[in-house]
């Protein structure tokens, strides 16, 4: 897969990103509650961004890992460690309102409005992928006569 996607070149690095919003309290919306939030109402979402509402700063923790190191450790173990690490970062932020000291691995935006270009790019990419997938599926079904 990686060779086809990346033009025959091997991946060298994987970037792990943890995003924390101002005001995050650790609340996890549940299925039983309809995924609605009771406490973390100020967390930005696409609807707010479209309305032009801006939240407070967004904190990003970005770490770079060598693919060879991930392979040697084992992907499953590496992923488990990343999830535990993210849980620790989010728990500390929910408790203190601050990120742990991460030695230059964190970045803070001025406000959540700075994420608007990223959100639009992600939406455009997903929409394009969806349209291309539909075209391929429908073309194939038409070609084999099961349409």
N, C-alpha and C positions, 0 to 999 in steps of 0.2 A: 504494500500500500504506500509506504512512505516514498519509495523510489518513483512510483507513477506520479504522485502528487508534487514532488519536489524535483521533477526533471531528472531523475536518475541519481541525484545526489543524496548522500546519507544526511540525516539530521545530526547536528552537532550538539545543540543545546535545546533544553526545554525551559520555558519561562513559567513560573508558578506565580499567580497573582491572587492576593487576598484583598478584598475591598470592604471597607468599613465606613458606614455613614455616620455623620454627626447625630448624636441622640440615640444611637443604638443601645438598647437595654438588654439584649439577649433573647428577646421574645421570638419564638418560632411559631408562625401561623400553622394551625393544624387543620386537617381535613374536616373534622367535626365542627369547626368554627367557620367553615367556608373559606378558609385561608385569609380571613380578615384579621387585622391587627387591632389589639385592644390598647397597647401602650405605644408602640413605635409608629405613631401616626404621621410623624414628620419625615419619615424616610422617603426620599424622592423616588418617583416611578415615572414611567413614560407618560401617563396621563397628565401629571403635574408639569412635566417638561414641555408638553405640547401647549399647555395653558400659559407657559412662560413663568411658572413658579420656580423659584430657585431655593434650594435648601442651603444648609451650611457646608463647610468643607467636607470633602470625601477623602478618606485616607486609603492609600494603596500601598501594599507591601509586595514588592516585586523581587523574586529570587530567580537566579539563573543556575541551572543544573546541567552538567555534562551527561549526554545520553549514555556514554560508556559507563559512567558511575552508577546510573540508574539500572542499567542492564546487569552490572556486576552485583549490585545489592539485591536485585530482584524487583520487578515492577510492582508486584502486590505489596511487598514490604515497604517500598518507597512511597507508594500511595497512602498506605496506612499511616506512615510517619507524617506525610503532608497533612492529612485530615486531622491528626492529633495536634499538629503544630497550629493549624488554622483555628481549631477549637480553643487552644490556649490563648492565641492572639485575641480572638473575639471575646472570650471570657474576661480577660484582663481589661479590654476596652469597655465592656459592659459594666464592670465594677468600678473602674477608675476614671473612665472618660478619656484615657490616653493609651496610645500604643506602647508596648514595651520598647526598651532601648534595642534597636535592631541594627545598629552600626551601619547607617547609610543605605539600608535596604527599603526605606519607606519614603513615600512621596505624598504631599498633601495638596489638593487643589484649593483654589480660592473659594469656590462654591460649587455645588453640584451641577450648575449650568455649564461648566467646562466639560462635562461628560456628554453633552448633547451631540457633538460631532461623532463621538464613539458610538452612541446609541443609534444614530441615523445610519452609520456605516454598517453596524451589525444588522439592523433591520433590512437594509438594502441587500446585504449579502444573503440573509435568510430568504428573502422574497425571491431573489434571483435563483437561488438553489431550488426553491419550490417550483418556480415556473419551468426551469430546465427539466426538473424531474417529471413534471406533468407532461411536457412535450415528448420526452423520451418514452414514457409509459404509453401515452396515447399513440405515438407513432408506431411503437412496437406492436401494440394490440391491433392497430389498423393493418399493419404489414402481415401479421399472422392470421388475420381475419376473425378475431374474437371480439370485435368492437360492436 
